[in-house]
Amino acid sequence: MKKCKTFALLLSLAILINVKAQTNALHFDGNDNVKLAYNASMDYSTGNPFTIELWFRTSTGSSCEFLSNIINDIPAKGIVIGMIAGKPYFYTGNSSGVNSVYMTCNNTFNDGNWHHLACVSSGNSNASGMFIYVDGNVQTVVIGANNLTGPFNSGASYNLGSRNNGSYFYTGSFDELRFWSKALCPAEIIGRKNCHLVGNESQLLAYYNFNQGVASSNNTGINTLIDSSPAAVTGSLTGFILNGATSNWIASTTSISGTCGNFNLISVSGPTNICSGASVTLTASGSSQYTWSTGSNASSIIVVPSTNTVYSVNGGTATANCSGSNSVNISVMPSPTMNLVSSQSSLCSGSTISLSISGANSYTWNTGSNSASIIVAPTSNTVYSVVGSTSLTCLGNNSISISVSPSPTVIISASQLTVCAGSAVALSGSGADTYSFSNGATTNPIVVSPLINTFYTVLGTNTLSGCTATSGVLISAIICNGLQNNSALFSDLIISPNPFTQQLTIKNLQGENSIVLYNAIGQAILETKVNDKEYVLSLEYLEQGVYFLKVFMNGKEDQAVTKKIIKQ
């Protein structure tokens, strides 16, 4: 028993889901109609713009009325939408043929296919304000009467599928019946004809989507046409069989699908997110006349918002009585704040400097580098710039000017490049303001006395910029004029005092000796021969400096000794 109840519940649920999922229509067999409840807002009259639209499918060539709230033929007061010889017609009047507007389409639409019909009145009292649209296209019409004056509201409810007095029955199917308190323009008709309404659209008075019952099944219990709008203007089904493929709820084969979105005559296109300082082009479409919140009447405007800004536009058409508005919210994204840091703002030519950037996701330097940090070696005053981009492609930039001071061209000069060992050499620097030599001296020039080959350098500095440069020179120290020591022969030779001031005594001489005195550059300045073991040289006339004393035993070159002496 419990299993049976569960099965029945699931079956009922499946049927309910199937019912809701269907898109149905209602078939009329020429002997039935639907009487809508009376609603004063739908009892249109002169001065009230309105639109009535529905989908129909028929093959009949007989005169019939789709929708009517006329009670009697005379006076034929009210509204009639019908068909004669396959041609849809639209009638508003308060006296048949005398005080009415009556227009009939030139084309026939009783081809057995579904067609969308919209009858529009702008509230005028003549045919210039009335239009018939079929499948979204305005129809050329034959105007049978065009002399309406006074109100035409009948005070009666509408019959769907016949006239109120039970004549002019319709054979065919209906779907999606809608009553509006405004004159829909072509864009609105086209924009909504192929989708289901929600039911709460602005100025919608009543809405019947016919999605009731189970198609072509036993629907004898479903004899009320539901209005899906808040007004709930229901309709009573009269004369319907409600079972089978005719005079019943049937499956709709219209092109209707989905739910209509919020329709807007005016569309606005253009980016909604921009970077600070950038311009944006906004383009309105859907109309022929526009008025933007900026005051412009062009279809496209260029704006440069500094903060998040809403731009609105109103539009309308001069000939089709259409109007609408729309707006777009432009979000302004801040450009990145670029923080550029330099290890120094000035440097000397030939030096390097480090530049670092932050604040964005990616970077491009004018050097071509894409790194956040670069090392450069400018040779002259240079501006380094960088562009940064965020994930939203917003750009920022920054730059820095680096001052480059020229490094001095320092040259070291020597009075001689080759000297006798221990001889004096004058070194001087040029090209800078101050100098520092490799021997520690900071005066310029200096005197050095290399005993061996020596490489001297000088560091020159420009006082104002602090830029430096170096230069160097090699001084070769040689034994001059073949001066060589023979320590074995003259191991007992004594020359004193050394340094000396006036006299120099030579002791332990052996045999006949030749004595030669050389200056620092190897020139012989004194020569004498000595046979004594001790000899005194009077040298008070010599200038202070370094000298070399050479003693030749027996006058032989290979038996000689050289001593460095210093005069104070």
C-alpha positions in Angstrom: 0.0 0.0 0.0 2.8 2.3 0.9 4.6 1.6 -2.4 1.4 2.4 -4.3 1.1 5.8 -2.6 4.8 6.6 -3.3 4.3 5.7 -7.0 1.2 7.8 -7.3 3.0 10.8 -5.7 5.9 10.5 -8.1 3.5 10.2 -11.1 1.6 13.3 -10.0 4.8 15.2 -9.6 6.0 14.1 -13.1 2.7 15.2 -14.6 2.9 18.6 -12.8 6.5 19.1 -14.0 5.3 18.2 -17.6 2.5 20.6 -17.4 4.7 23.5 -16.3 7.3 22.7 -18.9 4.9 22.8 -21.8 4.4 26.0 -24.0 0.7 25.7 -24.9 -1.8 27.6 -27.0 -5.6 27.5 -27.2 -7.5 26.1 -30.2 -10.9 27.5 -31.2 -13.3 25.4 -33.4 -15.7 28.1 -34.5 -18.2 27.3 -31.7 -16.4 28.5 -28.6 -15.0 31.6 -27.1 -13.4 33.1 -24.0 -15.1 35.9 -22.1 -12.6 38.1 -20.2 -13.6 39.8 -17.0 -14.3 43.5 -17.3 -11.5 45.9 -16.5 -12.0 49.6 -16.9 -8.3 50.2 -17.7 -8.6 47.9 -20.7 -11.8 49.7 -21.9 -9.8 52.1 -24.1 -11.2 55.3 -25.6 -10.2 58.4 -27.4 -7.0 60.0 -26.0 -5.8 56.8 -24.5 -2.8 55.2 -26.3 -3.0 51.4 -26.3 -1.6 48.3 -27.9 -3.2 44.8 -28.2 -1.0 42.0 -29.5 -1.4 38.3 -29.9 -0.2 35.3 -31.9 -2.7 33.6 -34.2 -2.8 30.6 -36.6 -5.8 30.1 -39.0 -6.7 28.8 -42.4 -10.2 30.3 -42.4 -11.3 32.7 -45.1 -14.5 33.6 -43.3 -15.1 36.9 -41.6 -14.3 36.4 -37.9 -13.4 38.5 -34.9 -10.3 37.7 -32.9 -11.1 40.1 -30.1 -14.1 42.4 -29.5 -15.8 44.4 -26.8 -18.7 45.6 -29.0 -22.1 44.6 -27.7 -24.3 45.4 -30.6 -23.8 46.0 -34.3 -25.5 49.4 -34.0 -24.1 51.4 -32.4 -20.9 49.4 -32.9 -19.1 51.1 -30.0 -15.8 49.7 -28.9 -12.8 47.9 -30.4 -12.7 45.0 -32.8 -9.6 43.1 -34.1 -10.6 40.5 -36.7 -10.0 39.1 -40.1 -11.9 39.3 -43.3 -11.0 37.1 -46.3 -7.7 36.3 -44.6 -6.8 40.0 -44.0 -6.5 41.3 -40.4 -8.4 44.5 -39.6 -8.5 47.0 -36.8 -11.7 48.9 -35.7 -12.3 51.6 -33.1 -15.7 53.5 -33.1 -18.9 54.5 -31.5 -21.2 54.1 -34.5 -20.6 51.7 -37.3 -19.4 53.4 -40.5 -20.5 56.8 -39.2 -18.2 57.6 -36.3 -15.2 55.2 -36.5 -11.8 54.4 -37.8 -11.5 51.1 -39.7 -8.5 49.8 -41.5 -7.8 46.5 -43.3 -4.4 45.0 -44.2 -3.7 44.6 -47.9 -2.0 41.2 -47.3 -3.6 37.9 -46.3 -2.2 35.8 -43.4 -4.6 32.8 -43.3 -1.9 30.4 -44.5 -2.0 28.1 -41.5 1.2 29.4 -40.0 1.7 31.3 -36.8 1.8 35.1 -37.1 2.3 37.8 -34.5 -0.3 40.6 -34.7 -0.1 44.0 -32.9 -2.7 46.7 -33.2 -1.5 50.1 -32.0 -3.3 53.3 -31.3 -1.5 56.5 -30.3 -4.7 57.9 -28.9 -5.5 60.0 -32.0 -9.0 60.1 -33.3 -8.0 59.3 -36.9 -6.2 56.6 -38.8 -2.9 58.6 -38.8 -2.4 57.3 -35.2 -3.4 53.7 -35.8 -1.1 50.9 -37.0 -1.3 47.2 -37.7 1.9 45.2 -37.4 2.2 41.5 -38.5 5.4 39.6 -37.6 7.0 43.0 -36.6 6.3 44.7 -39.9 4.0 47.6 -40.2 1.3 46.8 -42.8 -0.1 48.9 -45.6 -3.8 49.2 -45.1 -7.0 50.2 -46.7 -8.8 52.7 -44.6 -12.6 52.1 -44.7 -13.6 54.9 -42.3 -11.7 57.7 -40.8 -14.1 60.0 -39.0 -14.0 59.1 -35.3 -15.2 61.7 -32.8 -16.0 61.3 -29.2 -15.3 58.4 -26.9 -15.5 54.7 -28.0 -15.3 52.8 -24.7 -18.1 50.3 -24.7 -18.3 49.5 -21.0 -18.3 45.9 -21.8 -15.7 43.1 -21.4 -13.8 41.5 -24.3 -14.7 38.3 -26.0 -11.8 36.3 -27.5 -12.8 34.2 -30.5 -16.1 36.0 -31.3 -18.1 39.1 -30.8 -19.8 39.7 -27.5 -23.2 38.9 -29.0 -22.1 35.4 -30.0 -21.4 36.1 -33.7 -18.3 36.1 -36.0 -16.7 33.1 -34.4 -13.1 32.3 -35.0 -11.6 29.0 -36.1 -7.9 28.7 -35.4 -5.4 29.0 -32.4 -4.3 31.9 -30.2 -1.2 32.4 -28.0 0.4 35.2 -26.0 -2.4 37.8 -25.7 -1.3 41.1 -24.2 -3.0 44.4 -23.4 -0.9 47.6 -23.0 -1.7 51.1 -21.9 0.8 52.6 -24.3 1.5 52.7 -28.0 4.3 50.2 -28.6 6.8 51.3 -31.1 8.3 48.9 -33.7 11.4 48.2 -31.7 9.3 47.2 -28.6 7.1 44.9 -30.7 10.0 43.2 -32.4 12.0 43.0 -29.1 9.3 41.2 -27.2 7.2 39.2 -29.7 9.3 36.0 -29.5 9.7 35.7 -25.7 7.4 35.3 -22.7 6.7 38.3 -20.5 7.2 38.2 -16.8 3.8 39.8 -16.2 4.9 42.9 -14.2 6.2 45.0 -17.2 5.5 48.7 -17.1 2.1 49.7 -18.5 1.2 46.0 -19.1 -2.6 45.7 -18.2 -3.2 42.0 -18.8 -1.1 39.1 -20.0 -2.3 35.6 -21.1 0.5 33.1 -22.0 -1.9 30.1 -22.5 0.6 27.8 -20.8 -2.2 25.8 -19.2 -3.4 22.2 -19.3 -1.8 19.2 -21.0 -1.6 19.6 -24.7 -4.4 17.7 -26.6 -5.3 15.8 -23.4 -8.4 15.7 -21.2 -8.5 19.2 -19.7 -12.2 19.4 -18.8 -11.3 20.8 -15.4 -9.2 23.7 -16.9 -11.8 26.1 -18.1 -10.3 29.4 -16.9 -7.8 31.5 -18.9 -5.3 32.9 -16.4 -4.0 36.4 -16.5 -0.3 36.4 -15.4 -0.3 40.1 -14.7 -1.0 41.5 -11.2 -4.5 42.7 -12.4 -5.7 39.0 -12.7 -8.3 39.7 -15.3 -9.3 36.1 -15.9 -11.2 34.6 -18.7 -14.0 32.0 -18.8 -13.9 29.3 -21.5 -17.3 28.7 -23.1 -18.2 25.9 -25.5 -14.8 24.2 -25.5 -14.6 20.5 -25.7 -11.3 20.5 -23.7 -10.3 17.0 -24.9 -8.5 16.1 -28.0 -6.6 18.1 -30.6 -9.3 20.8 -31.2 -11.2 23.2 -29.0 -8.7 22.5 -26.3 -5.3 23.4 -24.9 -2.7 22.4 -27.6 1.0 22.5 -28.0 2.2 25.8 -29.3 4.6 25.8 -32.2 5.3 29.5 -32.2 8.8 30.8 -32.2 8.3 32.0 -28.6 11.0 30.9 -26.2 12.5 32.0 -23.0 11.7 35.1 -20.9 12.0 38.6 -22.2 14.7 40.6 -20.4 14.2 44.2 -19.5 13.5 45.8 -22.8 15.1 49.1 -23.6 14.7 50.9 -26.8 18.1 52.6 -26.2 21.3 50.5 -26.0 24.6 52.0 -24.9 27.9 50.4 -25.9 31.4 51.2 -24.7 33.9 50.1 -22.1 32.6 50.3 -18.5 36.1 50.1 -16.9 38.7 52.7 -17.8 42.0 53.9 -16.4 42.3 57.3 -14.8 43.0 60.0 -17.3 41.7 57.9 -20.2 38.9 58.8 -22.6 36.0 56.5 -23.4 33.6 56.6 -26.4 30.0 55.8 -25.5 27.6 55.0 -28.4 23.8 55.0 -28.2 21.7 53.0 -30.7 18.1 52.1 -31.2 16.8 55.6 -31.9 17.2 58.5 -34.2 17.3 61.3 -31.6 19.4 61.4 -28.4 20.0 63.6 -25.4 22.9 62.7 -23.2 23.3 63.8 -19.6 26.3 65.7 -20.8 24.1 67.8 -23.0 25.2 66.3 -26.2 22.7 65.3 -28.9 25.1 63.1 -30.8 24.8 59.3 -30.9 28.4 58.9 -29.7 30.1 61.0 -27.1 33.7 61.0 -25.8 34.1 61.6 -22.1 37.1 61.6 -19.7 35.6 60.9 -16.2 37.9 61.5 -13.3 35.8 59.4 -10.9 33.1 56.7 -11.2 30.4 58.4 -13.3 26.9 57.4 -14.5 26.1 58.7 -18.0 22.5 58.6 -19.1 20.8 59.1 -22.5 17.3 59.6 -23.6 16.2 58.7 -27.1 13.2 58.8 -29.3 12.1 58.5 -32.9 10.3 61.3 -34.6 8.0 59.1 -36.7 7.3 56.0 -34.6 6.4 57.5 -31.3 9.2 55.5 -29.6 11.1 56.8 -26.6 13.4 55.2 -24.1 16.4 55.9 -21.9 19.4 54.0 -20.7 22.5 54.6 -18.7 26.0 53.2 -18.2 28.2 53.3 -15.1 31.8 54.0 -15.9 34.3 52.8 -13.3 37.5 54.7 -13.2 40.5 52.6 -12.2 43.4 54.5 -10.7 46.6 54.5 -12.7 49.5 53.0 -10.8 51.7 55.2 -8.6 55.2 54.6 -9.8 57.9 54.9 -7.2 61.3 55.3 -8.9 64.4 55.0 -6.7 68.0 55.7 -7.7 71.1 54.7 -5.9 72.3 58.2 -6.6 71.2 61.2 -8.6 74.6 62.1 -10.1 77.7 60.2 -10.9 81.0 60.4 -12.7 81.5 59.4 -16.3 82.3 55.7 -16.5 80.5 54.8 -13.3 77.3 52.7 -12.9 74.1 53.5 -11.2 71.1 51.3 -10.0 67.5 52.3 -10.8 64.5 50.5 -9.2 60.8 50.9 -9.9 57.7 49.7 -8.0 53.9 50.2 -8.0 52.8 48.2 -11.1 52.8 44.6 -12.4 55.0 45.0 -15.4 57.4 47.6 -16.6 59.0 49.0 -19.8 62.1 51.2 -19.6 63.3 53.5 -22.4 66.4 51.4 -22.4 64.3 48.5 -23.6 64.5 46.6 -20.3 61.4 45.0 -18.7 63.0 44.4 -15.3 62.0 46.2 -12.1 65.7 47.1 -11.5 68.3 48.1 -14.0 72.0 49.1 -13.9 73.1 51.8 -16.3 76.4 53.6 -17.1 75.5 56.9 -18.7 78.3 58.9 -20.3 76.4 62.2 -20.3 73.3 63.8 -18.6 70.5 61.3 -19.3 66.8 61.0 -18.5 65.6 57.4 -17.7 61.8 56.8 -18.0 59.7 53.8 -17.3 56.0 52.9 -18.0 54.2 50.6 -15.7 51.1 48.5 -16.3 48.6 47.0 -13.9 46.5 43.8 -14.4 43.8 46.1 -15.8 46.3 47.5 -18.3 46.2 50.9 -16.5 49.4 52.7 -17.2 51.6 54.9 -15.0 55.0 56.5 -15.7 57.9 58.1 -14.0 61.3 59.4 -14.9 64.5 60.5 -13.4 67.3 62.8 -14.7 70.8 61.5 -14.0 73.6 64.2 -14.0 76.9 62.9 -15.3 80.1 64.8 -14.4 83.1 64.1 -16.6 86.0 62.3 -14.9 89.3 64.1 -15.1 91.9 63.1 -17.7 94.8 62.4 -15.4 98.3 62.2 -16.8 101.5 61.3 -14.8 104.7 62.6 -16.2 108.3 61.6 -15.3 111.4 63.6 -15.7 113.1 60.4 -16.9 111.7 56.9 -17.6 115.1 55.2 -17.2 117.5 56.2 -14.4 120.5 54.9 -12.6 119.5 52.8 -9.6 118.8 55.2 -6.7 118.8 58.3 -8.8 116.1 61.0 -8.4 113.1 61.2 -10.7 110.6 63.9 -10.7 106.9 62.8 -11.0 104.1 65.2 -11.7 100.3 64.8 -12.3 98.1 66.9 -14.5 94.4 67.1 -15.5 92.9 67.2 -12.0 92.7 69.5 -8.9 94.3 67.3 -6.3 96.6 64.3 -6.5 97.5 61.2 -4.4 100.6 59.2 -5.5 101.1 55.5 -4.9 103.9 56.2 -2.5 101.5 58.1 -0.2 102.6 61.6 -1.3 99.8 64.2 -1.8 102.0 67.0 -3.1 102.6 67.6 -6.7 105.2 67.2 -8.1 107.2 64.7 -6.1 110.7 63.2 -6.3 111.4 59.5 -6.1 114.6 57.5 -6.2 113.9 53.9 -7.4 116.6 51.3 -6.8 114.6 48.8 -8.9 112.1 49.0 -11.7 109.0 50.6 -10.1 105.5 51.4 -11.4 104.2 54.7 -9.9 100.5 55.7 -10.0 98.7 58.9 -9.2 95.0 59.4 -8.4 93.6 62.7 -9.6 90.4 64.3 -8.2 88.2 67.1 -9.4 87.3 69.1 -6.3 83.8 70.2 -7.5 82.4 66.9 -8.7 84.6 64.5 -6.7 85.3 62.5 -9.9 88.6 60.8 -10.0 90.9 59.1 -12.5 94.3 57.4 -12.3 97.4 57.3 -14.4 100.7 55.3 -14.1 104.2 55.2 -15.3 107.0 52.6 -15.1 110.5 53.9 -14.1 113.3 51.6 -15.0 116.3 51.6 -12.6 119.6 50.4 -14.0 123.3 50.2 -13.0 124.8 53.1 -14.9 128.2 53.1 -16.9 128.9 49.5 -16.1 129.2 50.2 -12.4 129.3 46.8 -10.6 130.3 45.7 -7.2 133.2 43.2 -6.6 132.6 42.4 -3.0 135.3 39.7 -2.9 138.1 42.2 -3.8 136.8 45.1 -1.6 135.3 43.3 1.3 137.4 45.5 3.7 136.8 48.8 1.9 135.3 51.5 4.2 133.7 54.7 2.9 132.6 57.1 5.6 130.8 58.9 6.8 127.7 58.1 4.7 125.8 60.3 4.6 128.4 63.1 4.6 128.5 66.9 4.7 131.9 68.0 3.5 134.5 65.2 3.4 134.4 61.6 2.6 137.2 59.2 3.8 138.1 56.0 2.0 140.0 53.4 4.0 141.7 50.0 3.2 142.6 50.8 -0.3 144.9 48.2 -2.0 147.5 49.0 -4.7 147.0 51.7 -7.3 143.4 52.7 -7.4 141.3 55.0 -9.6 138.4 56.8 -7.9 135.5 58.2 -9.9 132.5 60.1 -8.5 129.2 60.0 -10.5 126.1 62.1 -10.0 122.6 60.6 -9.9 122.2 60.4 -13.6 125.5 58.6 -14.1 127.7 61.6 -15.2 131.3 61.5 -13.9 132.0 64.6 -11.9 135.4 63.8 -10.3 138.3 61.4 -11.1 141.5 60.8 -9.2 144.3 58.2 -8.8 145.3 57.0 -5.3 148.3 54.9 -4.1 147.6 55.2 -0.4 145.6 52.9 1.7 143.5 55.8 3.0 142.2 58.8 1.1 140.1 61.9 2.0 137.9 63.5 -0.6 136.9 67.2 0.0 133.4 67.4 -1.4 131.9 70.5 0.4 131.2 72.1 -3.0 128.7 69.3 -4.0 125.0 69.9 -3.8 123.0 67.8 -1.6 121.8 64.6 -3.2 122.6 61.0 -4.2 126.0 60.2 -5.7 127.8 57.0 -6.7 131.5 56.4 -5.8 133.4 53.9 -7.9 136.8 52.5 -7.0 138.9 50.7 -9.6 141.8 48.5 -8.3 144.8 48.8 -10.6 142.6 50.7 -13.0 140.8 47.6 -14.1 137.1 47.6 -14.9 136.5 44.1 -13.8 138.1 44.9 -10.4 135.8 47.7 -9.2 133.3 48.4 -6.5 130.5 51.0 -6.5 129.0 52.6 -3.4 126.0 54.8 -3.1 126.7 58.0 -1.1 124.5 60.8 0.1 125.5 64.4 0.5 123.6 66.3 3.2 
